Amino acid sequence: MKRVPITYSTKIIIAIDGYSSCGKSTTAKQVAARLGYTYIDTGAMYRAVTLHFLQRRVELTNPEAVTSALDSLHIAFSFNPETACNETYLNGVNVENEIRKLYVANLVPEVSAIREVRRAMVTQQQAMGRKGGIVMDGRDIGTHVFPEAELKVFMTADPIIRAERRQIELWAKGEAVELHEIAENIKKRDHLDTTRTESPLRRADDAQLLDTSFFTIDEQVDWVIRAYKAKLESPVESQRADFQYAGKQVGREKLPEAIEQPA
């Protein structure tokens, strides 16, 4: 990707990476809406692949079976005016609710670590964003999918707070899941995401760190918008800034620790 001077008329790529349940997707959606950009949910893409593999009972250690399943896979997003959100379609079927269930989430780390899966998804994601004007969230957007994205944000939060947020989401959907089960899922996901061979989760050198532990969604969105404006007004100086918000310094040293299972 060739760099060009950034102005307010430039449609840039905003890459938001980070751990699960930090508010990446919700923040990315609202940032895209405020900027008039397109939001691309890469997490939903990996969840859809996982659901597809579950439905076909794909043996994950069999490369031929994985490749065959990917050949019969079609993922699309369609805007739902009632919810004002893009919804995920797998081979023509709306699977937005199904891919959010815990039985799918439990297998996503293993599926997303498969080389053939990541390469197929990265190719699709790069095609979706090649013209700019997008906000894309995931785990390797700023490091692998779009390493030259003009604005990169890395989101983190306290692991227990992340588990509590996820539990509230699941309860709202009628899924009664114990906190310790969610905490274990998050702990497993973090380990697999950060240690996988194929494009592991890590903070890009030029990504700005946002700890969302005690931020509301509105504060998170405002923070990213501020980073976006700072990038346009001073592209060089804002490249590695750690922003203060609500009197709180967000620094690189604040990274999540391993989750201890609640008693």
Backbone as CSV, one residue per row, in Angstrom:
resi,resn,N_x,N_y,N_z,CA_x,CA_y,CA_z,C_x,C_y,C_z
1,MET,0.847,-1.197,0.000,0.000,0.000,0.000,0.880,1.243,0.000
2,LYS,0.688,2.127,-0.942,1.481,3.353,-1.040,0.883,4.443,-0.166
3,ARG,1.729,5.046,0.678,1.239,6.092,1.564,1.020,7.391,0.800
4,VAL,-0.050,8.094,1.146,-0.340,9.395,0.552,-0.589,10.371,1.690
5,PRO,-0.449,11.683,1.444,-0.733,12.666,2.492,-2.157,12.500,3.021
6,ILE,-2.318,12.572,4.344,-3.627,12.373,4.958,-4.317,13.713,5.159
7,THR,-5.548,13.823,4.701,-6.374,15.002,4.927,-7.749,14.524,5.357
8,TYR,-8.626,15.483,5.703,-9.969,15.108,6.134,-10.786,14.489,5.001
9,SER,-10.350,14.688,3.763,-11.052,14.074,2.638,-10.507,12.683,2.321
10,THR,-9.400,12.317,2.988,-8.799,11.008,2.753,-9.593,9.926,3.474
11,LYS,-9.899,8.853,2.783,-10.570,7.711,3.397,-9.497,6.737,3.867
12,ILE,-9.223,6.764,5.150,-8.137,5.954,5.687,-8.647,4.599,6.172
13,ILE,-7.705,3.764,6.577,-8.023,2.479,7.199,-7.756,2.607,8.690
14,ILE,-8.755,2.288,9.493,-8.610,2.276,10.950,-8.623,0.820,11.401
15,ALA,-7.512,0.371,11.959,-7.371,-1.013,12.416,-7.468,-1.058,13.935
16,ILE,-8.431,-1.814,14.439,-8.613,-1.953,15.886,-8.388,-3.413,16.264
17,ASP,-7.298,-3.666,16.960,-6.968,-5.017,17.415,-7.091,-5.094,18.928
18,GLY,-7.035,-6.314,19.442,-7.064,-6.472,20.882,-7.705,-7.769,21.314
19,TYR,-7.812,-7.904,22.616,-8.345,-9.118,23.224,-9.869,-9.148,23.131
20,SER,-10.440,-10.326,23.324,-11.894,-10.468,23.265,-12.561,-9.736,24.421
21,SER,-13.799,-9.311,24.198,-14.628,-8.662,25.229,-14.011,-7.380,25.782
22,CYS,-13.283,-6.667,24.926,-12.760,-5.343,25.294,-13.622,-4.233,24.712
23,GLY,-14.628,-4.614,23.936,-15.489,-3.623,23.307,-15.047,-3.242,21.910
24,LYS,-14.203,-4.065,21.295,-13.680,-3.737,19.963,-14.791,-3.552,18.938
25,SER,-15.668,-4.549,18.839,-16.692,-4.524,17.788,-17.668,-3.370,17.978
26,THR,-18.153,-3.199,19.205,-19.106,-2.123,19.471,-18.475,-0.766,19.193
27,THR,-17.246,-0.595,19.643,-16.535,0.661,19.401,-16.313,0.884,17.911
28,ALA,-15.859,-0.153,17.219,-15.582,-0.032,15.787,-16.842,0.318,15.003
29,LYS,-17.959,-0.300,15.361,-19.229,-0.008,14.681,-19.595,1.461,14.825
30,GLN,-19.490,1.966,16.058,-19.916,3.344,16.307,-18.939,4.359,15.712
31,VAL,-17.657,4.029,15.717,-16.677,4.906,15.075,-16.968,4.988,13.581
32,ALA,-17.229,3.839,12.971,-17.543,3.809,11.537,-18.784,4.637,11.236
33,ALA,-19.798,4.517,12.087,-21.042,5.264,11.871,-20.799,6.768,11.956
34,ARG,-19.995,7.194,12.924,-19.737,8.624,13.097,-18.889,9.205,11.967
35,LEU,-18.038,8.375,11.388,-17.164,8.862,10.316,-17.741,8.616,8.929
36,GLY,-18.842,7.880,8.865,-19.394,7.526,7.565,-18.553,6.478,6.858
37,TYR,-17.864,5.651,7.645,-17.015,4.596,7.115,-17.771,3.261,7.105
38,THR,-17.180,2.268,6.466,-17.726,0.914,6.456,-17.098,0.115,7.587
39,TYR,-17.919,-0.599,8.346,-17.414,-1.441,9.427,-17.323,-2.884,8.954
40,ILE,-16.183,-3.515,9.208,-15.984,-4.919,8.844,-15.626,-5.708,10.098
41,ASP,-16.490,-6.661,10.445,-16.347,-7.474,11.650,-15.602,-8.759,11.298
42,THR,-14.285,-8.762,11.461,-13.516,-9.958,11.112,-13.758,-11.091,12.102
43,GLY,-14.098,-10.733,13.346,-14.405,-11.773,14.321,-15.604,-12.594,13.897
44,ALA,-16.602,-11.926,13.321,-17.784,-12.636,12.831,-17.413,-13.585,11.700
45,MET,-16.429,-13.193,10.900,-15.990,-14.056,9.803,-15.399,-15.353,10.342
46,TYR,-14.556,-15.253,11.364,-13.960,-16.459,11.944,-15.005,-17.292,12.686
47,ARG,-15.964,-16.640,13.298,-17.051,-17.373,13.949,-17.886,-18.124,12.914
48,ALA,-18.115,-17.486,11.773,-18.895,-18.132,10.714,-18.161,-19.347,10.156
49,VAL,-16.855,-19.222,9.985,-16.063,-20.372,9.536,-16.170,-21.504,10.552
50,THR,-16.067,-21.157,11.831,-16.156,-22.160,12.893,-17.501,-22.869,12.866
51,LEU,-18.581,-22.102,12.734,-19.913,-22.706,12.658,-20.011,-23.623,11.441
52,HIS,-19.473,-23.188,10.326,-19.473,-23.991,9.095,-18.750,-25.319,9.323
53,PHE,-17.606,-25.262,9.990,-16.842,-26.481,10.266,-17.603,-27.398,11.224
54,LEU,-18.263,-26.812,12.213,-19.056,-27.613,13.147,-20.202,-28.308,12.422
55,GLN,-20.865,-27.581,11.564,-21.985,-28.156,10.820,-21.538,-29.296,9.922
56,ARG,-20.350,-29.177,9.361,-19.830,-30.198,8.447,-18.968,-31.242,9.163
57,ARG,-18.794,-31.049,10.476,-17.983,-31.960,11.285,-16.591,-32.138,10.680
58,VAL,-15.979,-31.028,10.385,-14.658,-31.031,9.761,-13.593,-31.437,10.777
59,GLU,-12.708,-32.326,10.369,-11.582,-32.716,11.201,-10.504,-31.642,11.054
60,LEU,-10.284,-30.884,12.109,-9.424,-29.706,12.025,-7.969,-30.027,11.721
61,THR,-7.547,-31.249,12.020,-6.156,-31.624,11.774,-5.950,-32.189,10.373
62,ASN,-7.011,-32.223,9.588,-6.942,-32.756,8.227,-6.952,-31.596,7.228
63,PRO,-5.792,-31.230,6.670,-5.725,-30.084,5.753,-6.651,-30.210,4.551
64,GLU,-6.799,-31.410,4.029,-7.665,-31.603,2.864,-9.121,-31.336,3.221
65,ALA,-9.536,-31.791,4.411,-10.911,-31.561,4.857,-11.155,-30.074,5.082
66,VAL,-10.158,-29.395,5.641,-10.271,-27.954,5.882,-10.389,-27.202,4.562
67,THR,-9.529,-27.532,3.615,-9.551,-26.869,2.311,-10.868,-27.108,1.594
68,SER,-11.360,-28.341,1.660,-12.636,-28.675,1.021,-13.779,-27.872,1.632
69,ALA,-13.767,-27.748,2.961,-14.822,-26.992,3.642,-14.749,-25.510,3.283
70,LEU,-13.547,-24.976,3.161,-13.386,-23.569,2.791,-13.878,-23.309,1.374
71,ASP,-13.720,-24.295,0.509,-14.177,-24.145,-0.875,-15.695,-24.022,-0.971
72,SER,-16.399,-24.571,0.024,-17.868,-24.522,0.006,-18.412,-23.440,0.931
73,LEU,-17.554,-22.504,1.297,-17.910,-21.462,2.262,-18.144,-20.129,1.571
74,HIS,-19.248,-19.477,1.927,-19.489,-18.115,1.447,-19.997,-17.281,2.611
75,ILE,-19.254,-16.225,2.931,-19.629,-15.322,4.022,-19.993,-13.971,3.437
76,ALA,-21.100,-13.422,3.905,-21.537,-12.103,3.441,-22.138,-11.343,4.611
77,PHE,-22.162,-10.026,4.486,-22.786,-9.166,5.485,-23.926,-8.400,4.828
78,SER,-25.037,-8.283,5.554,-26.188,-7.540,5.037,-26.695,-6.604,6.124
79,PHE,-26.944,-5.359,5.759,-27.402,-4.360,6.730,-28.863,-4.592,7.083
80,ASN,-29.143,-4.658,8.387,-30.507,-4.808,8.883,-30.985,-3.451,9.386
81,PRO,-31.933,-2.809,8.704,-32.381,-1.471,9.109,-33.056,-1.451,10.474
82,GLU,-33.610,-2.590,10.906,-34.287,-2.635,12.207,-33.288,-2.564,13.358
83,THR,-32.133,-3.215,13.180,-31.113,-3.197,14.230,-30.010,-2.184,13.940
84,ALA,-30.038,-1.625,12.724,-29.011,-0.672,12.277,-27.618,-1.288,12.331
85,CYS,-27.541,-2.596,12.060,-26.272,-3.309,12.097,-26.142,-4.236,10.895
86,ASN,-24.893,-4.523,10.542,-24.645,-5.564,9.557,-24.817,-6.919,10.223
87,GLU,-25.463,-7.844,9.540,-25.642,-9.191,10.072,-24.912,-10.182,9.180
88,THR,-24.446,-11.262,9.797,-23.597,-12.230,9.114,-24.422,-13.334,8.468
89,TYR,-24.094,-13.612,7.218,-24.764,-14.687,6.481,-23.734,-15.745,6.085
90,LEU,-24.071,-16.992,6.373,-23.229,-18.128,6.018,-23.948,-18.948,4.962
91,ASN,-23.391,-18.967,3.768,-24.012,-19.686,2.648,-25.490,-19.327,2.493
92,GLY,-25.768,-18.028,2.602,-27.115,-17.526,2.369,-28.042,-17.548,3.559
93,VAL,-27.580,-18.052,4.705,-28.416,-18.161,5.903,-27.927,-17.166,6.958
94,ASN,-28.854,-16.433,7.572,-28.506,-15.490,8.628,-28.085,-16.263,9.877
95,VAL,-26.824,-16.111,10.269,-26.296,-16.843,11.425,-25.805,-15.885,12.510
96,GLU,-26.256,-14.636,12.458,-25.765,-13.616,13.378,-25.902,-14.040,14.834
97,ASN,-27.034,-14.604,15.220,-27.227,-15.023,16.608,-26.470,-16.307,16.925
98,GLU,-26.474,-17.239,15.990,-25.855,-18.546,16.242,-24.350,-18.436,16.452
99,ILE,-23.689,-17.579,15.689,-22.230,-17.496,15.810,-21.786,-16.833,17.106
100,ARG,-22.718,-16.221,17.832,-22.365,-15.559,19.097,-22.487,-16.503,20.292
101,LYS,-22.966,-17.722,20.072,-23.170,-18.655,21.179,-21.840,-19.244,21.644
102,LEU,-21.840,-19.668,22.920,-20.591,-20.092,23.548,-20.010,-21.346,22.901
103,TYR,-20.852,-22.251,22.417,-20.324,-23.484,21.830,-19.517,-23.184,20.566
104,VAL,-19.870,-22.112,19.883,-19.083,-21.675,18.724,-17.823,-20.963,19.209
105,ALA,-17.984,-20.066,20.174,-16.843,-19.301,20.698,-15.744,-20.212,21.232
106,ASN,-16.131,-21.339,21.835,-15.146,-22.251,22.411,-14.193,-22.828,21.369
107,LEU,-14.654,-22.937,20.123,-13.834,-23.554,19.082,-13.144,-22.531,18.176
108,VAL,-13.556,-21.280,18.265,-12.987,-20.247,17.390,-11.461,-20.166,17.480
109,PRO,-10.850,-20.217,18.682,-9.392,-20.114,18.742,-8.679,-21.184,17.924
110,GLU,-9.181,-22.403,17.964,-8.542,-23.492,17.222,-8.723,-23.317,15.720
111,VAL,-9.924,-22.946,15.317,-10.199,-22.772,13.889,-9.412,-21.591,13.334
112,SER,-9.397,-20.485,14.069,-8.737,-19.274,13.570,-7.222,-19.413,13.525
113,ALA,-6.682,-20.417,14.223,-5.236,-20.634,14.215,-4.780,-21.468,13.022
114,ILE,-5.716,-22.056,12.288,-5.371,-22.894,11.137,-4.871,-22.011,9.992
115,ARG,-3.717,-22.346,9.471,-3.079,-21.525,8.438,-3.986,-21.279,7.237
116,GLU,-4.620,-22.341,6.736,-5.465,-22.203,5.554,-6.649,-21.276,5.815
117,VAL,-7.185,-21.338,7.022,-8.323,-20.490,7.385,-7.894,-19.031,7.425
118,ARG,-6.795,-18.742,8.111,-6.351,-17.354,8.241,-6.010,-16.757,6.882
119,ARG,-5.355,-17.532,6.049,-4.981,-16.999,4.739,-6.209,-16.699,3.891
120,ALA,-7.202,-17.577,3.961,-8.435,-17.348,3.195,-9.157,-16.106,3.694
121,MET,-9.229,-15.938,5.031,-9.930,-14.791,5.594,-9.170,-13.490,5.336
122,VAL,-7.843,-13.529,5.462,-7.040,-12.326,5.230,-7.198,-11.843,3.793
123,THR,-7.227,-12.774,2.857,-7.423,-12.402,1.451,-8.747,-11.676,1.262
124,GLN,-9.819,-12.195,1.887,-11.133,-11.547,1.797,-11.114,-10.176,2.460
125,GLN,-10.486,-10.093,3.624,-10.460,-8.835,4.366,-9.688,-7.757,3.613
126,GLN,-8.581,-8.128,3.010,-7.802,-7.155,2.240,-8.576,-6.662,1.028
127,ALA,-9.343,-7.555,0.415,-10.166,-7.153,-0.730,-11.258,-6.179,-0.294
128,MET,-11.840,-6.422,0.893,-12.899,-5.558,1.404,-12.397,-4.147,1.699
129,GLY,-11.146,-4.033,2.117,-10.657,-2.734,2.581,-9.690,-2.024,1.675
130,ARG,-9.481,-2.533,0.474,-8.423,-1.976,-0.365,-8.660,-0.523,-0.773
131,LYS,-9.930,-0.055,-0.742,-10.220,1.323,-1.150,-10.229,2.292,0.028
132,GLY,-10.003,1.781,1.244,-10.007,2.644,2.413,-11.414,2.980,2.868
133,GLY,-11.508,3.905,3.820,-12.811,4.281,4.351,-13.451,3.177,5.158
134,ILE,-12.619,2.399,5.882,-13.135,1.281,6.666,-12.618,1.341,8.101
135,VAL,-13.405,0.730,8.985,-12.959,0.441,10.344,-13.048,-1.071,10.478
136,MET,-11.923,-1.713,10.709,-11.876,-3.167,10.786,-11.304,-3.573,12.136
137,ASP,-12.013,-4.446,12.842,-11.501,-4.903,14.130,-11.197,-6.393,14.075
138,GLY,-10.216,-6.793,14.877,-9.824,-8.195,14.906,-8.642,-8.399,15.825
139,ARG,-7.756,-9.307,15.440,-6.594,-9.616,16.258,-5.271,-9.471,15.510
140,ASP,-5.346,-9.333,14.197,-4.105,-9.172,13.437,-4.268,-8.147,12.315
141,ILE,-5.185,-7.204,12.495,-5.466,-6.246,11.422,-4.274,-5.304,11.221
142,GLY,-3.788,-4.722,12.310,-2.694,-3.770,12.197,-1.334,-4.398,11.988
143,THR,-1.207,-5.691,12.287,0.088,-6.362,12.149,0.195,-7.190,10.880
144,HIS,-0.932,-7.654,10.352,-0.868,-8.595,9.234,-1.795,-8.242,8.073
145,VAL,-3.056,-7.961,8.368,-4.013,-7.693,7.289,-3.703,-6.355,6.628
146,PHE,-3.598,-5.304,7.457,-3.261,-3.970,6.946,-2.135,-3.370,7.790
147,PRO,-0.899,-3.865,7.610,0.219,-3.355,8.417,0.527,-1.885,8.166
148,GLU,0.026,-1.324,7.059,0.256,0.094,6.778,-1.008,0.923,6.999
149,ALA,-1.938,0.413,7.801,-3.135,1.189,8.143,-2.712,2.516,8.761
150,GLU,-3.425,3.581,8.403,-3.042,4.918,8.871,-3.261,5.105,10.372
151,LEU,-4.275,4.450,10.932,-4.525,4.546,12.372,-4.713,3.147,12.937
152,LYS,-3.902,2.834,13.955,-3.987,1.528,14.608,-4.252,1.727,16.095
153,VAL,-5.200,0.961,16.613,-5.538,1.005,18.034,-5.471,-0.419,18.574
154,PHE,-4.851,-0.576,19.735,-4.820,-1.886,20.395,-5.587,-1.774,21.701
155,MET,-6.647,-2.577,21.838,-7.523,-2.495,23.004,-7.281,-3.654,23.963
156,THR,-7.309,-3.335,25.241,-7.167,-4.339,26.278,-8.078,-3.962,27.435
157,ALA,-8.221,-4.852,28.401,-9.017,-4.582,29.604,-8.699,-5.665,30.622
158,ASP,-9.026,-5.402,31.868,-8.837,-6.389,32.919,-9.610,-7.664,32.577
159,PRO,-8.981,-8.849,32.684,-9.633,-10.096,32.280,-10.952,-10.385,32.987
160,ILE,-11.031,-10.092,34.274,-12.280,-10.356,34.990,-13.389,-9.429,34.505
161,ILE,-13.053,-8.185,34.241,-14.041,-7.253,33.693,-14.512,-7.737,32.331
162,ARG,-13.603,-8.264,31.545,-13.976,-8.808,30.241,-14.948,-9.973,30.393
163,ALA,-14.686,-10.849,31.355,-15.572,-11.996,31.583,-16.956,-11.536,32.031
164,GLU,-16.996,-10.529,32.888,-18.288,-10.014,33.356,-19.083,-9.398,32.209
165,ARG,-18.399,-8.675,31.336,-19.074,-8.080,30.177,-19.669,-9.163,29.291
166,ARG,-18.882,-10.210,29.057,-19.346,-11.300,28.200,-20.539,-12.009,28.828
167,GLN,-20.519,-12.175,30.148,-21.633,-12.832,30.826,-22.918,-12.025,30.668
168,ILE,-22.822,-10.717,30.775,-23.995,-9.855,30.604,-24.558,-9.996,29.195
169,GLU,-23.675,-10.049,28.197,-24.114,-10.219,26.807,-24.866,-11.530,26.631
170,LEU,-24.321,-12.602,27.199,-24.941,-13.918,27.050,-26.257,-13.996,27.801
171,TRP,-26.307,-13.422,28.988,-27.563,-13.411,29.742,-28.649,-12.672,28.974
172,ALA,-28.276,-11.586,28.325,-29.249,-10.807,27.550,-29.831,-11.626,26.407
173,LYS,-29.086,-12.639,25.972,-29.555,-13.509,24.887,-30.198,-14.789,25.408
174,GLY,-30.368,-14.865,26.740,-31.027,-16.025,27.326,-30.107,-17.188,27.622
175,GLU,-28.799,-16.983,27.550,-27.841,-18.047,27.844,-27.307,-17.869,29.266
176,ALA,-27.659,-18.790,30.150,-27.204,-18.738,31.535,-25.860,-19.457,31.640
177,VAL,-24.783,-18.690,31.638,-23.436,-19.255,31.671,-22.713,-18.730,32.901
178,GLU,-22.053,-19.638,33.629,-21.344,-19.247,34.838,-20.104,-18.407,34.494
179,LEU,-19.781,-17.483,35.391,-18.660,-16.576,35.158,-17.349,-17.336,34.991
180,HIS,-17.143,-18.383,35.794,-15.877,-19.111,35.714,-15.721,-19.809,34.366
181,GLU,-16.832,-20.238,33.774,-16.770,-20.876,32.456,-16.344,-19.863,31.393
182,ILE,-16.894,-18.665,31.493,-16.533,-17.607,30.546,-15.080,-17.191,30.752
183,ALA,-14.666,-17.089,32.021,-13.290,-16.705,32.331,-12.299,-17.712,31.766
184,GLU,-12.634,-18.986,31.863,-11.758,-20.020,31.314,-11.695,-19.934,29.797
185,ASN,-12.837,-19.634,29.178,-12.872,-19.484,27.726,-11.979,-18.326,27.284
186,ILE,-12.047,-17.217,28.015,-11.232,-16.042,27.696,-9.749,-16.340,27.902
187,LYS,-9.439,-17.030,29.000,-8.044,-17.385,29.280,-7.477,-18.266,28.167
188,LYS,-8.272,-19.248,27.749,-7.848,-20.142,26.665,-7.678,-19.364,25.368
189,ARG,-8.634,-18.480,25.094,-8.583,-17.701,23.855,-7.349,-16.802,23.829
190,ASP,-7.068,-16.148,24.936,-5.896,-15.274,25.002,-4.613,-16.049,24.721
191,HIS,-4.503,-17.226,25.344,-3.293,-18.033,25.170,-3.122,-18.466,23.719
192,LEU,-4.190,-18.981,23.129,-4.110,-19.443,21.747,-3.865,-18.284,20.780
193,ASP,-4.523,-17.151,21.035,-4.365,-15.994,20.147,-2.935,-15.458,20.146
194,THR,-2.314,-15.451,21.313,-0.990,-14.837,21.433,0.154,-15.798,21.133
195,THR,-0.124,-17.094,21.068,0.949,-18.072,20.856,0.848,-18.816,19.531
196,ARG,-0.209,-18.580,18.761,-0.341,-19.307,17.497,0.783,-18.909,16.541
197,THR,1.105,-19.808,15.641,2.180,-19.577,14.678,1.774,-18.574,13.608
198,GLU,0.548,-18.687,13.137,0.068,-17.844,12.041,-0.470,-16.519,12.578
199,SER,0.225,-15.433,12.327,-0.145,-14.067,12.717,-0.755,-13.980,14.113
200,PRO,0.066,-14.201,15.158,-0.439,-14.135,16.532,-0.887,-12.730,16.930
201,LEU,-1.726,-12.670,17.948,-2.188,-11.387,18.470,-1.038,-10.682,19.175
202,ARG,-0.760,-9.469,18.754,0.235,-8.628,19.420,-0.040,-7.179,19.055
203,ARG,0.499,-6.295,19.862,0.342,-4.877,19.588,1.356,-4.436,18.541
204,ALA,0.890,-3.816,17.468,1.795,-3.283,16.450,2.644,-2.175,17.059
205,ASP,3.852,-2.013,16.551,4.768,-1.013,17.099,4.188,0.398,17.056
206,ASP,3.367,0.677,16.047,2.804,2.024,15.902,1.333,2.098,16.311
207,ALA,0.880,1.107,17.088,-0.516,1.118,17.552,-0.639,1.871,18.869
208,GLN,-1.716,2.602,19.027,-1.997,3.326,20.265,-2.813,2.425,21.187
209,LEU,-2.446,2.393,22.453,-3.051,1.478,23.419,-4.241,2.115,24.120
210,LEU,-5.344,1.390,24.169,-6.546,1.848,24.860,-6.992,0.777,25.839
211,ASP,-6.860,1.063,27.133,-7.345,0.168,28.185,-8.785,0.561,28.493
212,THR,-9.720,-0.333,28.204,-11.146,-0.008,28.326,-11.764,-0.473,29.637
213,SER,-10.941,-0.887,30.591,-11.466,-1.483,31.826,-12.540,-0.634,32.488
214,PHE,-12.325,0.676,32.532,-13.271,1.547,33.227,-13.844,2.616,32.305
215,PHE,-13.856,2.326,31.021,-14.435,3.239,30.043,-15.834,2.784,29.662
216,THR,-16.711,3.736,29.436,-17.992,3.421,28.817,-17.762,3.303,27.312
217,ILE,-18.748,2.750,26.611,-18.625,2.646,25.159,-18.482,4.034,24.536
218,ASP,-19.262,4.993,25.020,-19.173,6.355,24.479,-17.773,6.929,24.652
219,GLU,-17.152,6.665,25.810,-15.795,7.155,26.051,-14.798,6.481,25.110
220,GLN,-14.998,5.195,24.866,-14.109,4.477,23.950,-14.207,5.045,22.535
221,VAL,-15.438,5.282,22.102,-15.654,5.826,20.760,-15.037,7.216,20.654
222,ASP,-15.280,8.058,21.662,-14.706,9.407,21.664,-13.180,9.347,21.598
223,TRP,-12.608,8.395,22.328,-11.154,8.239,22.361,-10.611,7.945,20.964
224,VAL,-11.251,7.017,20.256,-10.785,6.659,18.910,-10.984,7.827,17.943
225,ILE,-12.104,8.536,18.082,-12.344,9.698,17.219,-11.271,10.755,17.458
226,ARG,-10.899,10.955,18.712,-9.824,11.900,19.026,-8.510,11.456,18.390
227,ALA,-8.226,10.166,18.455,-7.004,9.641,17.841,-7.043,9.824,16.330
228,TYR,-8.218,9.637,15.748,-8.402,9.829,14.301,-8.127,11.286,13.918
229,LYS,-8.698,12.216,14.665,-8.498,13.637,14.372,-7.039,14.032,14.561
230,ALA,-6.420,13.495,15.615,-5.008,13.796,15.858,-4.142,13.262,14.727
231,LYS,-4.502,12.105,14.214,-3.754,11.521,13.100,-3.846,12.401,11.859
232,LEU,-5.032,12.930,11.580,-5.199,13.777,10.405,-4.486,15.111,10.564
233,GLU,-4.509,15.638,11.786,-3.927,16.958,12.018,-2.412,16.911,12.168
234,SER,-1.904,15.787,12.674,-0.458,15.665,12.876,-0.057,14.205,12.727
235,PRO,0.010,13.698,11.498,0.235,12.277,11.242,1.467,11.690,11.917
236,VAL,2.565,12.455,11.980,3.804,11.913,12.532,3.771,11.901,14.049
237,GLU,3.411,13.053,14.644,3.459,13.176,16.095,2.473,12.243,16.791
238,SER,1.324,11.940,16.149,0.302,11.139,16.818,0.522,9.650,16.655
239,GLN,1.597,9.270,15.950,1.749,7.870,15.586,1.887,6.954,16.800
240,ARG,2.591,7.394,17.872,2.788,6.521,19.019,2.289,7.163,20.307
241,ALA,1.371,8.094,20.186,0.902,8.787,21.385,0.080,7.863,22.260
242,ASP,0.223,8.029,23.581,-0.683,7.396,24.536,-1.561,8.513,25.071
243,PHE,-2.863,8.426,24.802,-3.764,9.529,25.092,-4.257,9.494,26.534
244,GLN,-4.484,10.680,27.076,-5.152,10.797,28.359,-6.627,11.020,28.108
245,TYR,-7.446,10.347,28.906,-8.887,10.566,28.776,-9.498,10.517,30.161
246,ALA,-10.343,11.502,30.451,-11.006,11.584,31.760,-9.982,11.531,32.895
247,GLY,-8.831,12.204,32.663,-7.829,12.287,33.712,-7.056,11.012,33.929
248,LYS,-7.133,10.065,32.988,-6.512,8.761,33.193,-5.500,8.497,32.090
249,GLN,-4.273,8.182,32.463,-3.251,7.905,31.457,-3.358,6.457,31.005
250,VAL,-3.384,6.263,29.704,-3.417,4.920,29.145,-2.024,4.619,28.633
251,GLY,-1.348,3.654,29.240,0.029,3.382,28.881,0.249,1.977,28.380
252,ARG,1.380,1.762,27.747,1.655,0.468,27.132,1.840,-0.633,28.170
253,GLU,2.233,-0.239,29.372,2.547,-1.251,30.366,1.321,-1.999,30.873
254,LYS,0.108,-1.478,30.613,-1.100,-2.096,31.157,-1.584,-3.184,30.213
255,LEU,-1.097,-4.388,30.434,-1.504,-5.518,29.621,-2.232,-6.522,30.497
256,PRO,-3.136,-7.318,29.907,-3.926,-8.239,30.714,-3.080,-9.336,31.322
257,GLU,-3.451,-9.735,32.514,-2.793,-10.840,33.180,-3.648,-12.089,33.025
258,ALA,-3.079,-13.220,33.355,-3.835,-14.467,33.249,-5.024,-14.436,34.195
259,ILE,-6.109,-15.023,33.771,-7.320,-15.051,34.586,-7.238,-16.186,35.594
260,GLU,-7.508,-15.879,36.825,-7.660,-16.915,37.834,-9.140,-17.265,37.922
261,GLN,-9.454,-18.550,37.900,-10.852,-18.968,37.940,-11.487,-18.543,39.252
262,PRO,-12.612,-17.823,39.188,-13.282,-17.391,40.412,-13.698,-18.579,41.266
263,ALA,-13.682,-18.388,42.569,-14.087,-19.469,43.470,-15.577,-19.722,43.368
